[in-house]
Amino acid sequence: MNESPADQAAPQTLVAVPKGLFAPGLFAIALFYGGMCTFAGLLGNKQVALGPLAVEAGMFAFLLLVAMGGAVAEVYGRTVANKLVLWGFVPIFASILLSLLVAAMPASPEMQPERLEAIQMILTATWRIWIAGPIAYGTSQILNITVISAMKTKFGGPMWIRAGLAGALSQALDTVIFITVAFLGVFPILPLLAGQMIAKVVLSIVLIPFLVTWFAGFARKLDGRVD
């Protein structure tokens, strides 16, 4: 994968990724990234309480996706990070299609009715949620990578500052898109929107800088690179 001119102008040296090959660090992150792309949708079926706020649990997997996207942008450049986001749509859509296929297949008569009802509810999420998830994912992840790459190129400075800002902005955008597309007109969305945004932005500021730093260091270590 080749670097873009903007990537080459970055103050820090990026890891060169041989054409047609994956650097070990990038390969490891890509594997974990694909898993979180599918797992976020499953976790999103549960709302959890964070103090007085109710948030959908998929945000925890999405925090990891944001961190991995930011780390790849830091180590391998914006072009490679954007490709990672685009490839993330493959497991997302594959999991949606497999969920619908399994939901349509007849259940074993030995399966307990309450277990069948529960899994069918998860597998057949509403069509608006199926649409909202990929739109929110792609838009917010591209914003995250764009912001962290632009700040690195223009200002440099500590990684944790640009990681925290990019993560908070992308999480806020993800919240607005997902809740609006999935639930507008179904019920009043402002309380849910406010709660989700506060929780996601706060967690992004607190956790994303640490996670991006860790993933970037992990990738560099696997690649045998010492900065």
C-alpha positions, 0 to 999 in steps of 0.5 A: 500500500503506497503512502499519500503525499499528505502521509509522506509530509507527516513529521514522524516517520511512517512504517513502510508497508511493502506492496502486496504484503502486510506488516505484522503489526498491521495484520494483527490489528486488521484481524482484531478490527474485523472482529470488532466490526461484527461484535459491535452490532451484537453488543448494541442489542443491550443498553447498559447504565453508566451512572444516570446515563443509558447507552448501547453497549456497542459503543465499547467495541466502537471505542476499540475501532476508533482507537485502532483506526487512529493507531493505524493512521499514526503508524502506517498513514492515512491512506492505509487507515482509510483502506482498513475502514473500507475493508471493515464493511466486508465483515459488517455486511457479511454478518448482516446477511448471515444473521438474516439467513440464520434467522430465516432457517427453521429452528431445531424442535429441541430448542427452548422457546424462550431461547429461540425468541431471544436469538430471533430478536437479536438476529432480526434487528429492525431494518433501520438499525441495519442501515444506521450502523454501517452509515455511522461507522463509515462516516465517523471512522473516516472523520476520526482518521482525517482529523488525527492525520491532519493534526499530525501533519500540520501540528505534530505534538503528542499523539494522545492530544490528537487521538483524544480530540479525533476520538471525541469528534468521531464518537459525537458524529456516530451518535447523531447519525446512528440514533437519528437514522435508527430511531427518529420518529419511533420515540423522542430521541433527544434524551437518548441522544444527549446521554449517548453523546455525553457518555461517548465523548467523555469515554473517548477523551479518557480512554482513546488516547491511552488505547491509540498509544497502546495499539500504535506501540503494539504495531511498532513492536511487532514490526520490529521498529523502535521510535 
